[in-house]
Amino acid sequence: PTEMATRAAFENSNEIGVFAKLTNAYCLVGSGGSQNFYSTFQSELQSHIPVIHATVGGMRIVGRMVVGNKNGLLVPSTTTEGELKHLRNALPEKVKVQRIEEKLSALGNCVVVNDHVALVHPDIDQNTEELIEDVLGVEVFRQSISKNVLVGSYCALSNQGCLVHPRTSIKEQKELTSLLQVPVCAGTVNRGSGVIGAGLVVNDWTAFTGMDTTSTELSVIEGIFNLQDKEQEKKMKDMQAALIEDLL
């Protein structure tokens, strides 16, 4: 796979993490967005994983409503039978789909997960916690991020790294690093937004972020999630060396 971060927008929104959910096994994209948005994901992902149009409870904000990884997908109780059937048909066979009763129904805001571990809103149901463990096959930690309980909104996580809200203290970043066992760094998306989960989706080899994301933000994203192309890195170093020589 080509390893890099790609900018995208859903209609006029940079909050692409609201309208898409990306894992190592599949990608869900809110139905009815412009073909353009879908194509951006399709062109990067189609040779590796399925890109699936979906709604949840008739809403396109799939990124905020569901939580999933390569093992499974949890959807809220508002998901219709038809939507459930569509997801089960479209997803790879090994991905378990489970509808759950949870009062905090915007699961994507309340849970962030990779293929090994989940951080969850401190008030999530015990039953939900158990389903996250069973269906997604992960260890679960109740957690807040820089005093925010909406861990899914203020964090993006892959098996390679984790990007958190810019005001997360160094002490807290260290704690998260030892919980998650991946490097953690604080940063922003979409030119200074701390709502990381809304502006960024990432898996182990690629990331998509809002159109307003600056090149500095992109390089932090590519760094923490280990997305730099090794070839590209060498070229950059050679280019920098050449530029410096020119200056001398």
MARLUMPA-595784 format. One record per residue (C-alpha): x, y, z; residue in three letters; residue number from 1. Coordinates in steps of 0.001 Angstrom, whole numbers, padded with zeros to 6 digits. Layout:
<atoms>
atom px:X | py:Y | pz:Z | lumtor:ALA | ronu:NUM
...
</atoms>
This chain:
<atoms>
atom px:000000 | py:000000 | pz:000000 | lumtor:PRO | ronu:1
atom px:001065 | py:003584 | pz:-000574 | lumtor:THR | ronu:2
atom px:001769 | py:005023 | pz:002837 | lumtor:GLU | ronu:3
atom px:000785 | py:008672 | pz:003126 | lumtor:MET | ronu:4
atom px:-001931 | py:010965 | pz:004396 | lumtor:ALA | ronu:5
atom px:-004550 | py:012247 | pz:001949 | lumtor:THR | ronu:6
atom px:-006707 | py:015351 | pz:002297 | lumtor:ARG | ronu:7
atom px:-010451 | py:015020 | pz:001691 | lumtor:ALA | ronu:8
atom px:-013744 | py:016864 | pz:002295 | lumtor:ALA | ronu:9
atom px:-017325 | py:015606 | pz:002680 | lumtor:PHE | ronu:10
atom px:-019390 | py:018069 | pz:000657 | lumtor:GLU | ronu:11
atom px:-018120 | py:021281 | pz:002301 | lumtor:ASN | ronu:12
atom px:-017058 | py:019731 | pz:005576 | lumtor:SER | ronu:13
atom px:-013516 | py:019046 | pz:006732 | lumtor:ASN | ronu:14
atom px:-014837 | py:016865 | pz:009536 | lumtor:GLU | ronu:15
atom px:-014219 | py:013707 | pz:007590 | lumtor:ILE | ronu:16
atom px:-013964 | py:011586 | pz:010740 | lumtor:GLY | ronu:17
atom px:-017664 | py:012335 | pz:011193 | lumtor:VAL | ronu:18
atom px:-018578 | py:010840 | pz:007803 | lumtor:PHE | ronu:19
atom px:-016102 | py:007948 | pz:007551 | lumtor:ALA | ronu:20
atom px:-014776 | py:005060 | pz:009646 | lumtor:LYS | ronu:21
atom px:-011473 | py:003463 | pz:008636 | lumtor:LEU | ronu:22
atom px:-010000 | py:000199 | pz:009941 | lumtor:THR | ronu:23
atom px:-007411 | py:-002295 | pz:008661 | lumtor:ASN | ronu:24
atom px:-010188 | py:-004497 | pz:007226 | lumtor:ALA | ronu:25
atom px:-012814 | py:-002084 | pz:005822 | lumtor:TYR | ronu:26
atom px:-013826 | py:001545 | pz:005399 | lumtor:CYS | ronu:27
atom px:-017355 | py:002915 | pz:005894 | lumtor:LEU | ronu:28
atom px:-018356 | py:006141 | pz:004161 | lumtor:VAL | ronu:29
atom px:-021608 | py:008044 | pz:004782 | lumtor:GLY | ronu:30
atom px:-024093 | py:007503 | pz:001934 | lumtor:SER | ronu:31
atom px:-025149 | py:010390 | pz:-000245 | lumtor:GLY | ronu:32
atom px:-021968 | py:012426 | pz:-000008 | lumtor:GLY | ronu:33
atom px:-020425 | py:013635 | pz:-003239 | lumtor:SER | ronu:34
atom px:-018929 | py:010908 | pz:-005428 | lumtor:GLN | ronu:35
atom px:-015685 | py:012807 | pz:-004993 | lumtor:ASN | ronu:36
atom px:-015394 | py:011947 | pz:-001278 | lumtor:PHE | ronu:37
atom px:-016084 | py:008270 | pz:-001928 | lumtor:TYR | ronu:38
atom px:-013595 | py:008203 | pz:-004825 | lumtor:SER | ronu:39
atom px:-010810 | py:009629 | pz:-002662 | lumtor:THR | ronu:40
atom px:-011129 | py:006635 | pz:-000331 | lumtor:PHE | ronu:41
atom px:-011785 | py:004210 | pz:-003172 | lumtor:GLN | ronu:42
atom px:-008630 | py:005131 | pz:-005087 | lumtor:SER | ronu:43
atom px:-006374 | py:004731 | pz:-002026 | lumtor:GLU | ronu:44
atom px:-008034 | py:001677 | pz:-000533 | lumtor:LEU | ronu:45
atom px:-009873 | py:-000443 | pz:-003091 | lumtor:GLN | ronu:46
atom px:-007002 | py:-002802 | pz:-003842 | lumtor:SER | ronu:47
atom px:-006680 | py:-003606 | pz:-000117 | lumtor:HIS | ronu:48
atom px:-010036 | py:-003309 | pz:001667 | lumtor:ILE | ronu:49
atom px:-013715 | py:-002722 | pz:000783 | lumtor:PRO | ronu:50
atom px:-015060 | py:000847 | pz:000872 | lumtor:VAL | ronu:51
atom px:-018736 | py:000673 | pz:001842 | lumtor:ILE | ronu:52
atom px:-021491 | py:003289 | pz:001558 | lumtor:HIS | ronu:53
atom px:-023555 | py:003223 | pz:004745 | lumtor:ALA | ronu:54
atom px:-026062 | py:004986 | pz:006986 | lumtor:THR | ronu:55
atom px:-026810 | py:004368 | pz:010661 | lumtor:VAL | ronu:56
atom px:-030332 | py:005151 | pz:011848 | lumtor:GLY | ronu:57
atom px:-030792 | py:006972 | pz:008533 | lumtor:GLY | ronu:58
atom px:-027848 | py:009263 | pz:009305 | lumtor:MET | ronu:59
atom px:-024700 | py:009744 | pz:007267 | lumtor:ARG | ronu:60
atom px:-022500 | py:010518 | pz:010289 | lumtor:ILE | ronu:61
atom px:-021274 | py:006914 | pz:010413 | lumtor:VAL | ronu:62
atom px:-017877 | py:007886 | pz:011832 | lumtor:GLY | ronu:63
atom px:-019500 | py:009208 | pz:015004 | lumtor:ARG | ronu:64
atom px:-022103 | py:006433 | pz:015357 | lumtor:MET | ronu:65
atom px:-020077 | py:003230 | pz:015080 | lumtor:VAL | ronu:66
atom px:-016902 | py:001774 | pz:016499 | lumtor:VAL | ronu:67
atom px:-014896 | py:-000994 | pz:014881 | lumtor:GLY | ronu:68
atom px:-011584 | py:-002632 | pz:014084 | lumtor:ASN | ronu:69
atom px:-010426 | py:-005529 | pz:011892 | lumtor:LYS | ronu:70
atom px:-012300 | py:-007994 | pz:014120 | lumtor:ASN | ronu:71
atom px:-015706 | py:-006418 | pz:014393 | lumtor:GLY | ronu:72
atom px:-018111 | py:-003504 | pz:014162 | lumtor:LEU | ronu:73
atom px:-020439 | py:-002250 | pz:016908 | lumtor:LEU | ronu:74
atom px:-023462 | py:-000210 | pz:015858 | lumtor:VAL | ronu:75
atom px:-026017 | py:001652 | pz:018018 | lumtor:PRO | ronu:76
atom px:-029583 | py:000489 | pz:018683 | lumtor:SER | ronu:77
atom px:-030897 | py:003099 | pz:016191 | lumtor:THR | ronu:78
atom px:-029434 | py:001007 | pz:013325 | lumtor:THR | ronu:79
atom px:-032276 | py:-000437 | pz:011219 | lumtor:THR | ronu:80
atom px:-032596 | py:-004107 | pz:010173 | lumtor:GLU | ronu:81
atom px:-031937 | py:-003070 | pz:006568 | lumtor:GLY | ronu:82
atom px:-028783 | py:-001175 | pz:007493 | lumtor:GLU | ronu:83
atom px:-027562 | py:-004097 | pz:009583 | lumtor:LEU | ronu:84
atom px:-028162 | py:-006531 | pz:006736 | lumtor:LYS | ronu:85
atom px:-026352 | py:-004251 | pz:004274 | lumtor:HIS | ronu:86
atom px:-023323 | py:-003998 | pz:006587 | lumtor:LEU | ronu:87
atom px:-023198 | py:-007754 | pz:007164 | lumtor:ARG | ronu:88
atom px:-023352 | py:-008415 | pz:003410 | lumtor:ASN | ronu:89
atom px:-020769 | py:-005805 | pz:002487 | lumtor:ALA | ronu:90
atom px:-018175 | py:-006399 | pz:005196 | lumtor:LEU | ronu:91
atom px:-015508 | py:-009128 | pz:005038 | lumtor:PRO | ronu:92
atom px:-016841 | py:-012401 | pz:006436 | lumtor:GLU | ronu:93
atom px:-014547 | py:-012485 | pz:009472 | lumtor:LYS | ronu:94
atom px:-015843 | py:-009113 | pz:010727 | lumtor:VAL | ronu:95
atom px:-018529 | py:-009602 | pz:013394 | lumtor:LYS | ronu:96
atom px:-021320 | py:-007001 | pz:013372 | lumtor:VAL | ronu:97
atom px:-023203 | py:-006423 | pz:016606 | lumtor:GLN | ronu:98
atom px:-025988 | py:-003957 | pz:017474 | lumtor:ARG | ronu:99
atom px:-025787 | py:-002704 | pz:021055 | lumtor:ILE | ronu:100
atom px:-028068 | py:-000972 | pz:023545 | lumtor:GLU | ronu:101
atom px:-026049 | py:001929 | pz:024923 | lumtor:GLU | ronu:102
atom px:-027395 | py:005269 | pz:026141 | lumtor:LYS | ronu:103
atom px:-024234 | py:006967 | pz:024835 | lumtor:LEU | ronu:104
atom px:-025363 | py:006118 | pz:021308 | lumtor:SER | ronu:105
atom px:-022709 | py:008139 | pz:019450 | lumtor:ALA | ronu:106
atom px:-020273 | py:005267 | pz:019923 | lumtor:LEU | ronu:107
atom px:-017597 | py:006867 | pz:017746 | lumtor:GLY | ronu:108
atom px:-017397 | py:009832 | pz:020141 | lumtor:ASN | ronu:109
atom px:-017184 | py:007637 | pz:023230 | lumtor:CYS | ronu:110
atom px:-014804 | py:004896 | pz:022151 | lumtor:VAL | ronu:111
atom px:-011492 | py:004846 | pz:020302 | lumtor:VAL | ronu:112
atom px:-010000 | py:001499 | pz:019349 | lumtor:VAL | ronu:113
atom px:-007243 | py:-000223 | pz:017391 | lumtor:ASN | ronu:114
atom px:-006832 | py:-003989 | pz:016932 | lumtor:ASP | ronu:115
atom px:-005546 | py:-004501 | pz:020499 | lumtor:HIS | ronu:116
atom px:-006914 | py:-001907 | pz:022892 | lumtor:VAL | ronu:117
atom px:-009846 | py:000471 | pz:023404 | lumtor:ALA | ronu:118
atom px:-010185 | py:003688 | pz:025376 | lumtor:LEU | ronu:119
atom px:-013782 | py:004292 | pz:026458 | lumtor:VAL | ronu:120
atom px:-015895 | py:007022 | pz:028039 | lumtor:HIS | ronu:121
atom px:-015795 | py:006506 | pz:031841 | lumtor:PRO | ronu:122
atom px:-019622 | py:006182 | pz:032053 | lumtor:ASP | ronu:123
atom px:-020125 | py:003566 | pz:029362 | lumtor:ILE | ronu:124
atom px:-022325 | py:000555 | pz:030291 | lumtor:ASP | ronu:125
atom px:-020637 | py:-002514 | pz:031725 | lumtor:GLN | ronu:126
atom px:-022457 | py:-004550 | pz:029059 | lumtor:ASN | ronu:127
atom px:-021029 | py:-002353 | pz:026292 | lumtor:THR | ronu:128
atom px:-017554 | py:-002730 | pz:027742 | lumtor:GLU | ronu:129
atom px:-017914 | py:-006518 | pz:027614 | lumtor:GLU | ronu:130
atom px:-019152 | py:-006412 | pz:024002 | lumtor:LEU | ronu:131
atom px:-016188 | py:-004232 | pz:023024 | lumtor:ILE | ronu:132
atom px:-013909 | py:-006882 | pz:024560 | lumtor:GLU | ronu:133
atom px:-015727 | py:-009812 | pz:022919 | lumtor:ASP | ronu:134
atom px:-016642 | py:-008514 | pz:019469 | lumtor:VAL | ronu:135
atom px:-013593 | py:-006314 | pz:018862 | lumtor:LEU | ronu:136
atom px:-011193 | py:-008597 | pz:020741 | lumtor:GLY | ronu:137
atom px:-009470 | py:-005810 | pz:022683 | lumtor:VAL | ronu:138
atom px:-008524 | py:-004794 | pz:026203 | lumtor:GLU | ronu:139
atom px:-010689 | py:-001901 | pz:027468 | lumtor:VAL | ronu:140
atom px:-009631 | py:001095 | pz:029578 | lumtor:PHE | ronu:141
atom px:-012024 | py:003751 | pz:030919 | lumtor:ARG | ronu:142
atom px:-010264 | py:007006 | pz:030261 | lumtor:GLN | ronu:143
atom px:-010522 | py:010732 | pz:029588 | lumtor:SER | ronu:144
atom px:-008169 | py:012745 | pz:027386 | lumtor:ILE | ronu:145
atom px:-007080 | py:016146 | pz:028710 | lumtor:SER | ronu:146
atom px:-010243 | py:016196 | pz:030885 | lumtor:LYS | ronu:147
atom px:-012482 | py:015291 | pz:027923 | lumtor:ASN | ronu:148
atom px:-014595 | py:012153 | pz:028374 | lumtor:VAL | ronu:149
atom px:-015349 | py:011969 | pz:024625 | lumtor:LEU | ronu:150
atom px:-012200 | py:009968 | pz:023935 | lumtor:VAL | ronu:151
atom px:-013283 | py:009158 | pz:020370 | lumtor:GLY | ronu:152
atom px:-013497 | py:012860 | pz:019519 | lumtor:SER | ronu:153
atom px:-010167 | py:013928 | pz:020984 | lumtor:TYR | ronu:154
atom px:-007980 | py:011102 | pz:019793 | lumtor:CYS | ronu:155
atom px:-007065 | py:009047 | pz:016712 | lumtor:ALA | ronu:156
atom px:-005484 | py:005640 | pz:017169 | lumtor:LEU | ronu:157
atom px:-003935 | py:002928 | pz:014994 | lumtor:SER | ronu:158
atom px:-001693 | py:-000042 | pz:015810 | lumtor:ASN | ronu:159
atom px:001244 | py:002252 | pz:014986 | lumtor:GLN | ronu:160
atom px:000533 | py:005373 | pz:017012 | lumtor:GLY | ronu:161
atom px:-001895 | py:007780 | pz:018644 | lumtor:CYS | ronu:162
atom px:-002604 | py:011490 | pz:018126 | lumtor:LEU | ronu:163
atom px:-004341 | py:013344 | pz:020966 | lumtor:VAL | ronu:164
atom px:-005832 | py:016766 | pz:021767 | lumtor:HIS | ronu:165
atom px:-003150 | py:019516 | pz:021794 | lumtor:PRO | ronu:166
atom px:-003680 | py:020319 | pz:025483 | lumtor:ARG | ronu:167
atom px:-002935 | py:016787 | pz:026653 | lumtor:THR | ronu:168
atom px:-000127 | py:017077 | pz:029224 | lumtor:SER | ronu:169
atom px:003199 | py:015282 | pz:028784 | lumtor:ILE | ronu:170
atom px:002408 | py:013240 | pz:031914 | lumtor:LYS | ronu:171
atom px:-000900 | py:012122 | pz:030405 | lumtor:GLU | ronu:172
atom px:000748 | py:011332 | pz:027061 | lumtor:GLN | ronu:173
atom px:003188 | py:009072 | pz:028940 | lumtor:LYS | ronu:174
atom px:000324 | py:007328 | pz:030750 | lumtor:GLU | ronu:175
atom px:-001480 | py:006767 | pz:027442 | lumtor:LEU | ronu:176
atom px:001704 | py:005434 | pz:025861 | lumtor:THR | ronu:177
atom px:002017 | py:002782 | pz:028548 | lumtor:SER | ronu:178
atom px:-001703 | py:001848 | pz:028328 | lumtor:LEU | ronu:179
atom px:-001793 | py:001695 | pz:024532 | lumtor:LEU | ronu:180
atom px:001767 | py:000450 | pz:023952 | lumtor:GLN | ronu:181
atom px:002156 | py:002789 | pz:020957 | lumtor:VAL | ronu:182
atom px:003815 | py:006215 | pz:020671 | lumtor:PRO | ronu:183
atom px:001457 | py:009072 | pz:021620 | lumtor:VAL | ronu:184
atom px:001781 | py:012673 | pz:020570 | lumtor:CYS | ronu:185
atom px:-000363 | py:015802 | pz:020922 | lumtor:ALA | ronu:186
atom px:-001347 | py:017692 | pz:017792 | lumtor:GLY | ronu:187
atom px:-004075 | py:019288 | pz:015720 | lumtor:THR | ronu:188
atom px:-005901 | py:018786 | pz:012414 | lumtor:VAL | ronu:189
atom px:-007723 | py:021150 | pz:010050 | lumtor:ASN | ronu:190
atom px:-005524 | py:024141 | pz:010861 | lumtor:ARG | ronu:191
atom px:-005565 | py:024099 | pz:014634 | lumtor:GLY | ronu:192
atom px:-008586 | py:021956 | pz:015576 | lumtor:SER | ronu:193
atom px:-008174 | py:019779 | pz:018664 | lumtor:GLY | ronu:194
atom px:-011129 | py:017586 | pz:017726 | lumtor:VAL | ronu:195
atom px:-008775 | py:015000 | pz:016257 | lumtor:ILE | ronu:196
atom px:-011329 | py:012197 | pz:015780 | lumtor:GLY | ronu:197
atom px:-013602 | py:014436 | pz:013727 | lumtor:ALA | ronu:198
atom px:-010883 | py:015588 | pz:011338 | lumtor:GLY | ronu:199
atom px:-008831 | py:012439 | pz:010828 | lumtor:LEU | ronu:200
atom px:-009251 | py:008733 | pz:010078 | lumtor:VAL | ronu:201
atom px:-006259 | py:006428 | pz:010097 | lumtor:VAL | ronu:202
atom px:-005278 | py:002770 | pz:009820 | lumtor:ASN | ronu:203
atom px:-001888 | py:001047 | pz:009775 | lumtor:ASP | ronu:204
atom px:-000867 | py:002198 | pz:006329 | lumtor:TRP | ronu:205
atom px:-002798 | py:005310 | pz:005412 | lumtor:THR | ronu:206
atom px:-004662 | py:008321 | pz:006785 | lumtor:ALA | ronu:207
atom px:-007286 | py:010779 | pz:005531 | lumtor:PHE | ronu:208
atom px:-007686 | py:014230 | pz:006985 | lumtor:THR | ronu:209
atom px:-009706 | py:017392 | pz:006290 | lumtor:GLY | ronu:210
atom px:-008783 | py:019750 | pz:003444 | lumtor:MET | ronu:211
atom px:-007759 | py:022508 | pz:005880 | lumtor:ASP | ronu:212
atom px:-005036 | py:020357 | pz:007437 | lumtor:THR | ronu:213
atom px:-001713 | py:022171 | pz:007027 | lumtor:THR | ronu:214
atom px:001495 | py:020591 | pz:005765 | lumtor:SER | ronu:215
atom px:002974 | py:020852 | pz:009271 | lumtor:THR | ronu:216
atom px:-000036 | py:019006 | pz:010708 | lumtor:GLU | ronu:217
atom px:000278 | py:016400 | pz:007951 | lumtor:LEU | ronu:218
atom px:003925 | py:015750 | pz:008728 | lumtor:SER | ronu:219
atom px:003079 | py:015247 | pz:012433 | lumtor:VAL | ronu:220
atom px:000312 | py:012804 | pz:011394 | lumtor:ILE | ronu:221
atom px:002612 | py:010911 | pz:009034 | lumtor:GLU | ronu:222
atom px:005299 | py:010826 | pz:011721 | lumtor:GLY | ronu:223
atom px:003271 | py:009563 | pz:014687 | lumtor:ILE | ronu:224
atom px:001366 | py:006985 | pz:012598 | lumtor:PHE | ronu:225
atom px:004554 | py:005879 | pz:010857 | lumtor:ASN | ronu:226
atom px:003176 | py:006592 | pz:007378 | lumtor:LEU | ronu:227
atom px:006267 | py:008049 | pz:005743 | lumtor:GLN | ronu:228
atom px:007340 | py:006217 | pz:002685 | lumtor:ASP | ronu:229
atom px:010914 | py:005046 | pz:003363 | lumtor:LYS | ronu:230
atom px:011865 | py:005860 | pz:-000233 | lumtor:GLU | ronu:231
atom px:010291 | py:009298 | pz:000125 | lumtor:GLN | ronu:232
atom px:012190 | py:009925 | pz:003373 | lumtor:GLU | ronu:233
atom px:015503 | py:009291 | pz:001653 | lumtor:LYS | ronu:234
atom px:014525 | py:011614 | pz:-001248 | lumtor:LYS | ronu:235
atom px:013576 | py:014337 | pz:001229 | lumtor:MET | ronu:236
atom px:016897 | py:014010 | pz:003035 | lumtor:LYS | ronu:237
atom px:018778 | py:014186 | pz:-000297 | lumtor:ASP | ronu:238
atom px:016729 | py:017218 | pz:-001309 | lumtor:MET | ronu:239
atom px:017420 | py:018954 | pz:001992 | lumtor:GLN | ronu:240
atom px:021134 | py:018203 | pz:001638 | lumtor:ALA | ronu:241
atom px:021115 | py:019581 | pz:-001910 | lumtor:ALA | ronu:242
atom px:019279 | py:022737 | pz:-000804 | lumtor:LEU | ronu:243
atom px:021777 | py:023304 | pz:001971 | lumtor:ILE | ronu:244
atom px:024685 | py:022840 | pz:-000461 | lumtor:GLU | ronu:245
atom px:023101 | py:025420 | pz:-002786 | lumtor:ASP | ronu:246
atom px:022894 | py:027872 | pz:000083 | lumtor:LEU | ronu:247
atom px:026540 | py:027494 | pz:001018 | lumtor:LEU | ronu:248
</atoms>
